[in-house]
Amino acid sequence: MRILVTGANGLLGQKLISLAERDEDVDLFATGRRPTFGKLQRSGYLQADITDKDQVQSLYTQTRPEVVIHTAAMTNVDQCEQDREGCWKTNVDAVKYLLEAATQHNAHFIYLSTDFVFDGSHGPLDESAVPNPVNYYGESKVAAEELVKRGGTSWCIIRTVLVYGITRDMSRSNIVLWVKQNLEHGKPIRVVNDQWRTPTLAEDLAMGTYLAAKKKASGIYHISGKDFLTPFDIANLSADYFNLDKALITPVDASVFQQPARRPAKTGFIIDKARRELGYEPRTFREGLDLLARQIADPSKA
């Protein structure tokens, strides 16, 4: 099977590449806007700007993929709110170009989406929940989802929640590392306690996405962790795990923070469909912390 992964330098992209390179039945091709993050063992890497229609066409001609996994996106929620033109170009126009090329090449298209397509009025949510975003990032992802559904090729939409993990170069932070680093330096932190999520380990998301790719699964799947937690819960669990001072953690309402974009209050996912149809089974949050601790101790294992 020939698989093309966009966003290869991102957290999920790197985890997918690490997973796929161990599969001798897969010819993997990766693409990103910047030069590759490191030497790939078996995969081919092509630098490309997927917001450029001609570059997208060239990318497909060179790789001839059977499956496309589109992970690239503008994901900074506040940046999307403030730079709506850039957000739309990256999160919607690029999807349009990739879908058009996928249709021409009869490639199965897997699109990574988000819990931020929902308004946060209730949760956890299954795949039948109706999107109703409260910020522009969510609006762009809903628009892209609709493009995927109306595209001329077979498709799969994978929504996920609050992804955490680290890369080998340790260049990307996440809520666990943020908590750990601040508490280790004795810095007090304020953490939201009125939002609920099912935080997702990057390795678990990569596995769920890879299972969908290998099966050429169709339709919408919710793929996340299994623990329903607030960020305050996450901070406390992380402090306990790393034996840090929880007294430095103060719970606050989201209204305390002045942010350009609204966040949905309660999301989180019901993952029964992914378990049943894909064989997906995520780690517990504690097991995710175990893996992160090993990778922090030895970044080559990330």
Summary of the structure (lengths in Angstrom):
residues: 302
radius of gyration: 18.8
end to end distance: 25.3
largest distance: 57.7
contacts: 1031
relative contact order: 0.14
helix: 43%
strand: 18%
